[in-house]
């Protein structure tokens, strides 16, 4: 799709990977390399992320994902998503079920989901204060973004998501942590420096349509992820007909990055089932 950066490799049944909101398409490095031996694999950056064009005005990540399938002449694919990338995969699965051969959802979000008050309180206390309110207001008006603020916000999200609130970040593999922080820092720098943008939510949103999903679905939950995100994974697995859930111990919000070999095996096994 015009303006969206992507990589494509291999041949055979198609798999398309949609990254997490604190990452970019690099989070799929292991899966992209290894699954290309048996599949046509595509990973891409959302609009406003990585190498893709800016998100500007009203836009839809779900429509972009479906547009990516169209642009690459992919009639049917297994969609693999992490965090909100999983949410967009669910949206496509209910909007165009004939295009989706399967779903693999890592620590998935859902469009239209309202996070519970305890999570919002955690964010108010531990995430938002890491950047002074006056500088956030400046960024909203087009002010120059300080690298230190992007790094601070990445670190706060890393503690909540990459490590999880019950795990010390020092226990996460150093290379995994460094890569996650590099991606997240880029996300916040890009978000604050880009043009005004509003993400359009499907009507009805994915949170109201789980029972309509017909694609074989695997839900992967990290047992060190934030508890409110784990609750959502449990809900998705219980609400999608026939879905299967796998819980990964000592794993945060980005299993494909933190547990690359196991995540790749899970994707391959689900695609073959």
Backbone as JSON, one array per atom type, in Angstrom:
{
  "sequence": "XXXXXXXXXXXXXXXXXXXXXXXXXXXXXXXXXXXXXXXXXXXXXXXXXXXXXXXXXXXXXXXXXXXXXXXXXXXXXXXXXXXXXXXXXXXXXXXXXXXXXXXXXXXXXXXXXXXXXXXXXXXXXXXXXXXXXXXXXXXXXXXXXXXXXXXXXXXXXXXXXXXXXXXXXXXXXXXXXXXXXXXXXXXXXXXXXXXXXXXXXXXXXXXXXXXXXXXXXXXXXXXXXXXXXXXXXXXXXXXXXXXXXXXXXXXXXXXXXXXXXXXXXXXXXXXXX",
  "N": [[0.85, -1.19, 0.0], [0.53, 2.22, -0.8], [2.98, 4.31, 0.57], [3.36, 2.87, 2.92], [5.86, 1.24, 4.65], [7.36, -1.89, 4.08], [8.42, -5.36, 4.32], [9.04, -8.25, 2.39], [9.18, -11.73, 1.92], [10.0, -15.06, 0.81], [7.85, -17.86, -0.2], [4.65, -19.43, -0.77], [1.89, -20.28, 1.46], [0.4, -17.3, 2.73], [1.56, -15.07, 5.3], [0.97, -12.33, 7.4], [2.32, -9.74, 9.32], [1.61, -7.69, 12.07], [2.74, -5.12, 14.0], [3.35, -4.19, 17.53], [2.07, -1.34, 19.42], [4.13, 0.0, 20.72], [6.32, -0.49, 19.24], [7.95, -1.45, 16.14], [8.19, -2.79, 12.79], [10.47, -4.28, 13.13], [10.28, -5.86, 15.36], [9.55, -8.35, 14.6], [11.73, -9.76, 13.64], [12.91, -12.39, 14.03], [10.78, -14.15, 13.48], [10.14, -13.39, 10.86], [12.46, -14.06, 9.45], [12.71, -16.88, 9.87], [10.22, -18.09, 9.26], [9.91, -17.58, 6.62], [10.95, -19.66, 5.23], [8.96, -21.45, 4.71], [6.69, -20.05, 4.1], [5.05, -17.26, 2.49], [6.0, -14.34, 3.72], [5.1, -11.27, 5.2], [5.89, -8.23, 6.63], [5.13, -5.1, 8.11], [5.28, -1.51, 8.64], [3.12, 0.4, 10.61], [1.13, 3.19, 9.56], [2.65, 6.24, 10.28], [4.65, 5.14, 11.78], [7.97, 3.75, 12.14], [9.4, 3.21, 9.01], [7.3, 4.15, 7.51], [4.94, 6.47, 5.98], [3.82, 9.56, 7.5], [1.14, 9.45, 9.87], [-1.79, 11.19, 9.31], [-4.41, 13.47, 9.81], [-7.67, 11.94, 9.74], [-7.47, 8.49, 10.04], [-7.13, 4.91, 9.48], [-5.85, 2.12, 10.93], [-6.71, -0.48, 10.67], [-7.98, -0.51, 8.15], [-5.73, 0.06, 6.65], [-4.26, -2.31, 6.97], [-5.91, -4.19, 5.65], [-5.8, -2.96, 3.16], [-3.11, -3.4, 2.59], [-3.09, -6.16, 2.11], [-4.61, -6.16, -0.24], [-3.0, -4.59, -1.96], [-0.76, -6.17, -2.29], [-1.75, -8.32, -3.55], [-2.7, -10.46, -2.01], [-4.79, -12.92, -1.38], [-5.65, -14.41, 0.77], [-4.68, -14.88, 4.11], [-2.74, -15.83, 7.0], [-3.03, -13.88, 9.8], [-0.93, -12.19, 11.96], [-0.59, -10.65, 14.98], [0.54, -8.28, 17.46], [-0.25, -6.88, 20.59], [-1.85, -3.8, 20.0], [-1.59, -4.29, 17.34], [-2.64, -6.83, 17.11], [-5.29, -6.21, 17.59], [-6.02, -4.88, 15.24], [-5.81, -6.95, 13.44], [-7.92, -8.56, 14.3], [-10.05, -6.85, 13.65], [-9.92, -6.89, 10.83], [-10.44, -9.58, 10.43], [-13.15, -9.81, 11.08], [-14.29, -8.0, 9.37], [-13.61, -8.84, 6.81], [-13.86, -11.81, 6.48], [-13.33, -13.84, 4.66], [-10.78, -13.39, 3.83], [-9.01, -14.15, 5.75], [-7.09, -16.65, 6.97], [-6.3, -17.53, 9.41], [-5.69, -16.55, 12.83], [-3.18, -15.22, 14.93], [-2.66, -14.02, 18.01], [-0.79, -12.04, 19.95], [-0.68, -11.06, 23.22], [-2.9, -9.32, 22.9], [-4.58, -6.25, 22.02], [-7.81, -4.58, 21.73], [-9.91, -2.9, 19.5], [-11.95, -0.28, 20.65], [-11.97, -1.14, 23.26], [-12.14, -0.32, 26.69], [-9.86, 0.61, 29.03], [-9.5, -0.62, 32.37], [-10.12, 1.21, 35.44], [-8.0, 0.82, 37.43], [-5.74, 0.36, 35.79], [-5.63, 2.75, 34.36], [-5.13, 4.47, 36.46], [-2.59, 3.59, 37.23], [-1.13, 4.39, 34.99], [-1.48, 7.16, 35.15], [-0.02, 7.66, 37.47], [2.55, 6.53, 37.12], [3.45, 6.7, 34.49], [2.64, 8.97, 32.8], [3.73, 11.2, 34.33], [6.48, 11.21, 33.78], [7.33, 12.88, 31.81], [7.32, 16.34, 31.79], [4.25, 18.15, 32.06], [4.0, 20.57, 30.7], [5.82, 20.34, 28.63], [4.79, 18.22, 27.15], [2.45, 19.48, 26.32], [3.6, 21.4, 24.7], [4.67, 19.81, 22.67], [2.32, 18.91, 21.51], [1.6, 21.15, 20.2], [3.4, 21.35, 18.2], [6.01, 21.77, 19.02], [9.62, 21.42, 19.3], [10.86, 18.17, 19.81], [12.36, 16.75, 22.63], [15.03, 14.49, 22.88], [15.54, 13.24, 25.3], [13.06, 13.19, 26.55], [11.55, 11.49, 24.92], [12.98, 9.15, 25.35], [12.57, 8.83, 28.12], [9.78, 8.4, 28.24], [9.63, 6.07, 26.76], [11.03, 4.34, 28.47], [9.31, 4.31, 30.7], [7.03, 3.08, 29.6], [8.26, 0.7, 28.93], [8.79, -0.42, 31.44], [6.2, -0.93, 32.29], [5.18, -2.61, 30.26], [7.11, -4.11, 28.58], [8.8, -5.33, 30.5], [6.88, -5.63, 32.52], [4.77, -4.85, 35.3], [5.36, -6.34, 37.59], [7.93, -7.24, 37.42], [11.44, -6.86, 37.46], [13.12, -4.7, 35.25], [15.81, -5.33, 34.82], [15.95, -8.04, 34.73], [15.16, -8.78, 32.26], [16.36, -9.93, 29.14], [19.33, -8.36, 28.03], [19.8, -7.56, 25.36], [17.27, -7.79, 24.24], [15.88, -5.9, 25.78], [17.27, -3.54, 25.03], [16.69, -3.36, 22.29], [13.91, -3.14, 22.37], [13.65, -0.7, 23.74], [14.85, 1.03, 21.93], [13.09, 0.89, 19.74], [10.7, 1.81, 20.98], [11.43, 4.38, 21.83], [11.76, 5.64, 19.36], [9.1, 5.51, 18.53], [7.73, 7.32, 20.26], [9.06, 9.71, 19.77], [8.41, 10.09, 17.09], [5.63, 10.18, 17.24], [5.12, 12.51, 18.72], [6.24, 14.46, 17.15], [5.0, 14.41, 14.72], [2.36, 15.28, 12.31], [-0.99, 16.46, 13.2], [-3.23, 13.83, 14.01], [-5.9, 11.48, 13.88], [-7.07, 8.43, 14.96], [-9.34, 6.34, 13.42], [-11.96, 4.44, 14.74], [-13.4, 1.28, 14.17], [-16.92, 0.8, 13.5], [-19.37, -1.3, 14.39], [-16.89, -1.62, 17.05], [-13.99, -3.83, 17.46], [-14.12, -4.97, 20.02], [-16.77, -5.55, 20.43], [-17.29, -7.59, 18.69], [-16.18, -10.09, 18.87], [-17.37, -12.63, 18.96], [-18.02, -13.03, 16.35], [-15.8, -13.79, 14.97], [-14.4, -16.07, 12.77], [-12.12, -17.28, 11.94], [-9.59, -19.71, 12.66], [-8.13, -19.34, 15.81], [-5.37, -18.39, 17.78], [-4.43, -17.4, 20.93], [-1.93, -15.76, 22.59], [-0.5, -15.31, 25.68], [1.45, -13.36, 27.86], [2.78, -14.14, 30.94], [4.02, -12.34, 32.59], [3.15, -9.96, 31.73], [1.33, -6.82, 32.03], [-1.3, -7.0, 34.41], [-3.89, -6.23, 33.59], [-3.82, -6.39, 30.88], [-3.36, -9.09, 30.58], [-5.81, -9.99, 31.53], [-7.4, -9.19, 29.4], [-6.47, -10.81, 27.32], [-7.32, -13.3, 28.28], [-10.08, -12.87, 28.15], [-10.46, -12.51, 25.36], [-9.72, -15.04, 24.38], [-11.7, -16.58, 25.54], [-13.94, -15.63, 24.29], [-13.81, -15.72, 21.5], [-14.99, -17.99, 19.18], [-13.94, -21.31, 19.57], [-11.29, -20.62, 20.08], [-7.86, -20.95, 21.13], [-5.72, -20.75, 23.97], [-2.44, -19.89, 24.96], [-0.22, -19.68, 27.61], [2.69, -17.96, 28.42], [5.33, -18.36, 30.58], [7.16, -16.0, 32.63], [7.28, -13.84, 30.8], [6.81, -10.84, 29.06], [5.02, -8.19, 27.43], [5.78, -8.4, 24.8], [6.12, -11.06, 23.4], [7.08, -12.18, 20.85], [9.52, -10.9, 20.56], [10.85, -11.28, 23.0], [10.67, -14.03, 23.48], [11.63, -15.46, 21.07], [12.1, -17.92, 19.59], [10.2, -19.73, 20.65], [7.84, -18.32, 20.13], [7.85, -18.26, 17.34], [7.61, -20.99, 16.79], [5.05, -21.44, 17.8], [3.47, -19.89, 16.07], [3.99, -21.17, 13.6], [3.04, -23.75, 14.16], [0.33, -23.26, 14.61], [-0.48, -22.27, 12.12], [-0.19, -24.55, 10.62], [-2.09, -26.23, 11.58]],
  "CA": [[0.0, 0.0, 0.0], [1.39, 3.38, -0.99], [3.4, 5.02, 1.76], [3.64, 1.98, 4.03], [7.09, 0.48, 4.5], [7.16, -3.31, 4.36], [9.38, -6.35, 3.82], [8.37, -9.45, 1.9], [10.16, -12.79, 1.63], [9.5, -16.43, 0.78], [6.7, -18.21, -1.03], [3.75, -20.37, -0.13], [0.78, -19.6, 2.14], [0.82, -15.96, 3.2], [1.46, -14.6, 6.69], [1.2, -10.89, 7.49], [2.63, -9.43, 10.7], [1.27, -6.33, 12.49], [3.52, -4.92, 15.23], [2.75, -3.55, 18.7], [2.07, 0.11, 19.39], [5.39, 0.53, 21.24], [7.37, -1.12, 18.45], [7.81, -1.32, 14.69], [8.24, -4.11, 12.16], [11.67, -5.0, 13.55], [10.0, -6.81, 16.44], [9.29, -9.65, 13.98], [12.94, -10.21, 12.94], [13.09, -13.84, 14.09], [9.68, -14.81, 12.77], [10.26, -13.07, 9.44], [13.57, -14.83, 8.87], [12.55, -18.33, 9.93], [8.98, -18.57, 8.64], [10.02, -17.41, 5.17], [11.34, -20.93, 4.62], [7.78, -22.23, 4.36], [5.56, -19.18, 3.84], [5.25, -15.9, 2.02], [5.85, -13.54, 4.92], [5.08, -9.82, 5.0], [5.79, -7.4, 7.84], [5.04, -3.71, 7.67], [5.14, -0.48, 9.67], [1.88, 1.16, 10.56], [1.18, 4.61, 9.2], [3.16, 7.02, 11.41], [5.65, 4.34, 12.5], [9.1, 3.22, 11.4], [9.7, 3.79, 7.72], [6.08, 4.52, 6.79], [4.56, 7.88, 5.93], [3.14, 10.06, 8.69], [-0.31, 9.42, 10.04], [-2.24, 12.58, 9.23], [-5.85, 13.54, 9.72], [-8.38, 10.72, 10.16], [-6.9, 7.31, 9.36], [-7.53, 3.64, 10.07], [-4.83, 1.07, 10.82], [-7.37, -1.7, 10.18], [-8.11, -0.38, 6.7], [-4.39, -0.05, 6.07], [-3.9, -3.73, 6.92], [-6.66, -4.78, 4.54], [-5.23, -2.39, 1.95], [-1.84, -4.08, 2.34], [-3.43, -7.42, 1.45], [-5.04, -5.85, -1.61], [-1.89, -4.07, -2.76], [0.19, -7.25, -2.55], [-2.5, -9.42, -4.17], [-2.82, -11.58, -1.07], [-6.22, -13.21, -1.27], [-5.96, -15.02, 2.06], [-3.44, -14.93, 4.89], [-2.74, -15.88, 8.46], [-2.66, -12.58, 10.34], [-0.24, -12.31, 13.24], [-0.49, -9.32, 15.55], [0.9, -8.13, 18.86], [-0.82, -5.69, 21.23], [-2.87, -3.24, 19.12], [-1.49, -4.96, 16.05], [-3.62, -7.9, 17.16], [-6.62, -5.61, 17.47], [-6.3, -4.6, 13.83], [-6.02, -8.25, 12.81], [-9.29, -8.96, 14.63], [-10.95, -6.02, 12.86], [-9.93, -7.4, 9.46], [-11.05, -10.91, 10.44], [-14.61, -9.7, 11.09], [-14.73, -7.2, 8.22], [-13.37, -9.59, 5.57], [-13.5, -13.14, 6.98], [-12.83, -14.7, 3.58], [-9.37, -13.06, 3.59], [-8.2, -14.5, 6.92], [-6.99, -18.09, 7.16], [-6.06, -17.8, 10.82], [-5.23, -15.42, 13.65], [-2.31, -15.44, 16.08], [-2.77, -12.76, 18.73], [0.12, -11.97, 21.09], [-0.97, -9.99, 24.18], [-3.65, -8.46, 21.99], [-5.57, -5.25, 22.37], [-9.06, -4.63, 20.97], [-10.48, -1.59, 19.25], [-13.13, -0.01, 21.45], [-11.83, -1.59, 24.65], [-11.85, 0.72, 27.68], [-9.01, 0.04, 30.07], [-10.11, -0.43, 33.69], [-9.6, 2.33, 36.22], [-6.68, 0.58, 38.04], [-4.68, 0.57, 34.8], [-5.54, 4.19, 34.09], [-4.48, 5.08, 37.63], [-1.17, 3.27, 37.13], [-0.56, 5.26, 33.95], [-1.44, 8.53, 35.69], [0.98, 7.78, 38.53], [3.88, 6.03, 36.8], [3.84, 6.88, 33.09], [2.51, 10.35, 32.34], [4.57, 12.21, 34.99], [7.91, 11.16, 33.44], [7.58, 14.05, 30.96], [6.55, 17.47, 32.32], [3.02, 18.43, 31.31], [4.17, 21.72, 29.81], [6.52, 19.92, 27.42], [3.82, 17.46, 26.36], [1.59, 20.46, 25.67], [4.39, 22.01, 23.63], [4.75, 18.87, 21.55], [1.01, 18.89, 20.85], [1.53, 22.37, 19.38], [4.46, 21.33, 17.2], [7.31, 22.11, 19.57], [10.71, 20.47, 19.05], [10.84, 17.07, 20.77], [13.63, 16.45, 23.27], [15.33, 13.07, 22.89], [15.46, 12.73, 26.67], [11.66, 12.94, 26.87], [11.15, 10.27, 24.21], [13.6, 8.02, 26.06], [11.91, 8.66, 29.41], [8.47, 7.79, 28.03], [9.88, 4.68, 26.36], [11.39, 3.58, 29.66], [8.11, 4.12, 31.52], [6.23, 2.04, 28.95], [9.0, -0.55, 29.03], [8.58, -0.98, 32.78], [4.82, -1.42, 32.35], [4.83, -3.59, 29.24], [8.18, -5.04, 28.17], [9.1, -6.12, 31.69], [5.67, -5.89, 33.29], [4.89, -4.15, 36.58], [5.83, -7.21, 38.66], [9.24, -7.8, 37.07], [12.48, -5.85, 37.33], [13.66, -4.67, 33.88], [17.16, -5.92, 34.75], [15.83, -9.48, 34.5], [14.9, -8.98, 30.83], [17.6, -10.04, 28.36], [19.83, -7.01, 27.74], [19.61, -7.25, 23.94], [15.83, -7.6, 24.05], [15.53, -4.61, 26.38], [17.84, -2.45, 24.23], [15.94, -3.25, 21.04], [12.58, -2.63, 22.7], [13.76, 0.72, 24.07], [15.15, 1.76, 20.69], [11.84, 1.0, 18.98], [9.73, 2.65, 21.69], [11.9, 5.77, 21.77], [11.38, 6.13, 18.03], [7.65, 5.67, 18.47], [7.29, 8.55, 20.92], [9.62, 10.85, 19.04], [7.62, 10.25, 15.87], [4.26, 10.53, 17.62], [5.06, 13.89, 19.19], [6.74, 15.39, 16.14], [4.22, 14.28, 13.5], [1.19, 16.14, 12.14], [-2.18, 16.0, 13.94], [-3.84, 12.63, 13.44], [-6.94, 10.84, 14.69], [-7.32, 7.07, 14.5], [-10.76, 6.0, 13.33], [-12.31, 3.15, 15.32], [-14.51, 0.67, 13.43], [-18.24, 0.86, 14.11], [-18.97, -1.46, 15.79], [-15.47, -1.95, 17.22], [-13.65, -5.23, 17.66], [-14.51, -5.47, 21.34], [-18.16, -6.01, 20.37], [-17.5, -8.51, 17.57], [-15.35, -11.29, 19.02], [-18.15, -13.84, 18.67], [-18.15, -13.16, 14.9], [-14.55, -14.28, 14.38], [-14.51, -17.44, 12.3], [-10.79, -17.82, 11.66], [-8.94, -20.4, 13.78], [-7.45, -18.29, 16.57], [-4.47, -18.69, 18.88], [-4.16, -16.25, 21.78], [-0.71, -15.98, 23.37], [-0.5, -14.41, 26.83], [2.67, -13.35, 28.66], [2.39, -14.16, 32.35], [4.6, -11.18, 33.27], [2.52, -8.76, 31.18], [0.47, -6.11, 32.97], [-2.45, -7.87, 34.68], [-5.08, -5.8, 32.86], [-3.64, -6.93, 29.53], [-3.6, -10.53, 30.69], [-7.27, -10.19, 31.62], [-7.97, -9.04, 28.07], [-6.15, -12.03, 26.58], [-8.24, -14.33, 28.76], [-11.4, -12.54, 27.61], [-10.47, -12.78, 23.92], [-9.69, -16.49, 24.18], [-12.99, -17.14, 25.96], [-15.04, -15.05, 23.51], [-13.71, -16.12, 20.1], [-15.37, -19.4, 19.09], [-12.89, -22.29, 19.3], [-9.93, -20.11, 20.28], [-6.96, -21.64, 22.06], [-4.81, -19.83, 24.64], [-1.16, -20.38, 25.49], [0.39, -18.76, 28.56], [4.14, -18.09, 28.45], [5.85, -17.87, 31.86], [8.28, -15.05, 32.66], [7.25, -13.18, 29.5], [6.04, -9.61, 29.09], [4.04, -7.82, 26.42], [6.3, -8.6, 23.44], [6.67, -12.41, 23.31], [7.9, -12.48, 19.66], [10.85, -10.34, 20.75], [11.46, -11.84, 24.19], [10.71, -15.49, 23.34], [11.49, -15.55, 19.61], [11.99, -19.28, 19.07], [8.91, -20.31, 21.04], [6.78, -17.62, 19.4], [7.88, -18.73, 15.94], [7.04, -22.36, 16.77], [3.61, -21.34, 18.01], [2.87, -19.4, 14.82], [4.09, -22.23, 12.59], [2.14, -24.84, 14.52], [-1.07, -22.85, 14.4], [-0.72, -22.18, 10.68], [-0.23, -25.89, 10.05], [-3.18, -27.03, 12.18]],
  "C": [[0.89, 1.24, 0.0], [1.7, 4.07, 0.34], [3.7, 4.16, 2.96], [4.89, 1.16, 3.74], [6.84, -0.98, 4.87], [8.32, -4.13, 3.82], [8.6, -7.58, 3.44], [9.43, -10.48, 1.54], [9.42, -14.13, 1.55], [8.33, -16.62, -0.16], [5.88, -19.26, -0.3], [2.59, -19.64, 0.51], [1.25, -18.31, 2.78], [0.61, -15.79, 4.7], [1.77, -13.12, 6.69], [1.28, -10.52, 8.97], [2.37, -7.95, 11.0], [1.85, -6.1, 13.89], [2.72, -4.29, 16.36], [2.87, -2.04, 18.61], [3.31, 0.75, 19.96], [6.57, 0.01, 20.44], [7.22, -0.74, 16.98], [8.07, -2.7, 14.1], [9.48, -4.91, 12.52], [11.4, -6.0, 14.66], [9.78, -8.22, 15.9], [10.54, -10.23, 13.31], [13.06, -11.73, 12.9], [12.02, -14.55, 13.29], [9.79, -14.6, 11.26], [11.34, -13.93, 8.78], [13.26, -16.32, 8.8], [11.3, -18.83, 9.22], [8.98, -18.38, 7.13], [10.45, -18.7, 4.48], [10.13, -21.72, 4.13], [6.59, -21.38, 3.94], [5.99, -17.91, 3.1], [4.96, -14.98, 3.2], [5.97, -12.06, 4.58], [4.99, -9.17, 6.38], [5.84, -5.94, 7.38], [4.98, -2.78, 8.88], [3.81, 0.21, 9.51], [2.15, 2.57, 10.04], [1.62, 5.4, 10.44], [4.22, 6.31, 12.22], [6.79, 3.95, 11.56], [9.37, 3.96, 10.11], [8.49, 4.23, 6.93], [5.83, 6.02, 6.84], [3.88, 8.27, 7.25], [1.67, 9.69, 8.68], [-0.77, 10.87, 10.09], [-3.74, 12.6, 9.04], [-6.5, 12.26, 10.24], [-7.85, 9.54, 9.36], [-7.33, 6.06, 10.11], [-6.44, 2.61, 9.85], [-5.46, -0.23, 10.32], [-7.55, -1.66, 8.67], [-6.76, -0.47, 6.01], [-3.96, -1.51, 5.96], [-4.63, -4.43, 5.78], [-6.14, -4.25, 3.21], [-3.9, -3.01, 1.58], [-2.08, -5.42, 1.65], [-3.81, -7.18, 0.0], [-3.85, -5.47, -2.48], [-0.9, -5.15, -3.14], [-0.49, -8.47, -3.17], [-2.51, -10.67, -3.29], [-4.31, -11.83, -0.84], [-6.59, -13.7, 0.13], [-4.65, -15.2, 2.82], [-3.74, -15.27, 6.35], [-2.25, -14.52, 8.94], [-2.1, -12.76, 11.74], [-0.05, -10.9, 13.8], [-0.12, -9.34, 17.01], [0.32, -6.83, 19.39], [-1.91, -5.11, 20.32], [-2.73, -3.76, 17.7], [-2.44, -6.14, 15.98], [-5.04, -7.38, 17.01], [-6.98, -5.37, 16.01], [-6.48, -5.89, 13.04], [-7.44, -8.75, 13.08], [-10.28, -8.15, 13.79], [-11.06, -6.52, 11.42], [-10.64, -8.75, 9.4], [-12.57, -10.84, 10.46], [-15.13, -8.9, 9.9], [-14.62, -7.97, 6.92], [-12.96, -11.01, 5.93], [-12.93, -14.06, 5.91], [-11.34, -14.47, 3.3], [-8.45, -13.61, 4.66], [-8.24, -16.01, 7.16], [-6.78, -18.47, 8.62], [-5.59, -16.54, 11.5], [-4.29, -15.94, 14.73], [-2.18, -14.09, 16.78], [-1.88, -12.8, 19.97], [-0.27, -10.78, 21.96], [-1.83, -8.91, 23.53], [-4.47, -7.39, 22.69], [-6.85, -5.49, 21.59], [-9.51, -3.2, 20.71], [-11.77, -1.45, 20.05], [-13.05, -0.46, 22.9], [-11.48, -0.41, 25.55], [-11.05, 0.09, 28.81], [-9.58, 0.33, 31.44], [-9.4, 0.67, 34.47], [-8.25, 2.02, 36.89], [-5.53, 0.75, 37.05], [-4.52, 2.05, 34.49], [-4.87, 4.91, 35.25], [-2.98, 4.81, 37.6], [-0.5, 4.2, 36.12], [-0.45, 6.69, 34.46], [-0.31, 8.7, 36.7], [2.4, 7.48, 38.06], [4.35, 6.31, 35.38], [3.78, 8.36, 32.7], [3.46, 11.33, 33.02], [6.04, 12.2, 34.56], [8.31, 12.27, 32.48], [6.73, 15.19, 31.49], [5.37, 17.83, 31.42], [3.2, 19.59, 30.33], [4.92, 21.34, 28.54], [5.62, 19.06, 26.54], [2.87, 18.41, 25.63], [2.31, 21.15, 24.52], [4.47, 21.09, 22.42], [3.43, 18.81, 20.78], [0.83, 20.1, 19.94], [2.66, 22.44, 18.36], [5.82, 21.72, 17.7], [8.35, 21.03, 19.32], [10.76, 19.44, 20.18], [12.25, 16.83, 21.31], [13.84, 14.93, 23.29], [15.16, 12.48, 24.28], [14.02, 12.43, 27.07], [11.16, 11.68, 26.18], [11.74, 9.04, 24.9], [12.92, 7.76, 27.4], [10.55, 7.99, 29.26], [8.61, 6.34, 27.58], [10.21, 3.82, 27.56], [10.18, 3.32, 30.54], [7.2, 3.05, 30.92], [6.93, 0.69, 29.0], [8.81, -1.22, 30.38], [7.18, -1.58, 32.89], [4.6, -2.63, 31.46], [5.94, -4.59, 28.93], [8.58, -5.93, 29.33], [7.81, -6.57, 32.36], [5.85, -5.33, 34.69], [5.39, -5.01, 37.72], [7.23, -7.75, 38.45], [10.24, -6.67, 36.94], [13.02, -5.86, 35.9], [15.02, -5.31, 33.74], [17.1, -7.42, 34.51], [15.51, -9.81, 33.05], [16.24, -9.03, 30.11], [18.03, -8.66, 27.87], [19.61, -6.63, 26.28], [18.14, -7.01, 23.63], [15.41, -6.23, 24.58], [16.03, -3.45, 25.51], [17.06, -2.26, 22.93], [14.55, -2.68, 21.29], [12.63, -1.13, 23.0], [14.06, 1.56, 22.83], [13.88, 1.94, 19.87], [10.87, 1.96, 19.66], [10.14, 4.11, 21.69], [11.55, 6.39, 20.43], [9.9, 6.37, 17.9], [7.23, 7.01, 19.07], [7.85, 9.79, 20.25], [8.78, 11.13, 17.8], [6.2, 10.72, 16.19], [4.15, 12.0, 17.96], [5.47, 14.89, 18.12], [5.92, 15.37, 14.85], [3.05, 15.23, 13.44], [0.02, 15.63, 12.96], [-2.85, 14.82, 13.24], [-4.85, 12.06, 14.42], [-7.19, 9.46, 14.11], [-8.82, 6.78, 14.53], [-10.98, 4.59, 13.88], [-13.47, 2.55, 14.55], [-15.82, 0.75, 14.22], [-19.09, -0.28, 13.57], [-17.5, -1.88, 15.91], [-15.26, -3.43, 17.49], [-14.1, -5.8, 18.98], [-15.92, -6.03, 21.33], [-18.38, -7.14, 19.37], [-16.69, -9.81, 17.69], [-16.11, -12.57, 18.65], [-18.31, -14.07, 17.17], [-16.89, -13.71, 14.23], [-14.7, -15.74, 14.01], [-13.15, -18.07, 12.01], [-10.26, -18.58, 12.87], [-8.0, -19.43, 14.49], [-6.61, -18.87, 17.7], [-4.19, -17.4, 19.63], [-2.95, -16.59, 22.65], [-0.63, -14.88, 24.43], [0.84, -14.51, 27.56], [2.32, -13.22, 30.13], [3.09, -13.09, 33.18], [4.05, -9.87, 32.7], [1.68, -8.08, 32.26], [-0.82, -6.9, 33.18], [-3.7, -7.51, 33.89], [-5.01, -6.27, 31.41], [-3.8, -8.43, 29.52], [-5.09, -10.82, 30.77], [-7.91, -10.09, 30.23], [-7.67, -10.26, 27.21], [-7.08, -13.18, 26.98], [-9.64, -14.11, 28.17], [-11.49, -12.87, 26.12], [-10.55, -14.28, 23.67], [-11.02, -17.13, 24.54], [-14.13, -16.71, 25.04], [-15.0, -15.41, 22.04], [-14.03, -17.61, 20.0], [-14.18, -20.29, 18.73], [-11.48, -21.81, 19.54], [-9.17, -20.94, 21.31], [-6.02, -20.61, 22.67], [-3.58, -20.55, 25.14], [-0.59, -19.3, 26.39], [1.9, -19.02, 28.61], [4.68, -17.53, 29.77], [7.01, -16.89, 31.66], [8.41, -14.32, 31.32], [6.34, -11.97, 29.58], [5.16, -9.44, 27.86], [4.5, -8.08, 24.99], [6.92, -10.0, 23.32], [7.49, -12.68, 22.05], [9.32, -11.94, 19.76], [11.56, -11.03, 21.92], [11.6, -13.36, 24.13], [10.6, -15.83, 21.85], [11.3, -16.97, 19.09], [10.63, -19.89, 19.4], [7.76, -19.64, 20.3], [6.71, -18.08, 17.96], [7.28, -20.13, 15.84], [5.52, -22.31, 16.94], [2.89, -20.88, 16.74], [2.86, -20.5, 13.77], [3.13, -23.37, 12.89], [0.69, -24.49, 14.3], [-1.4, -22.78, 12.92], [-0.87, -23.56, 10.05], [-1.42, -26.7, 10.55], [-4.47, -26.93, 11.37]]
}
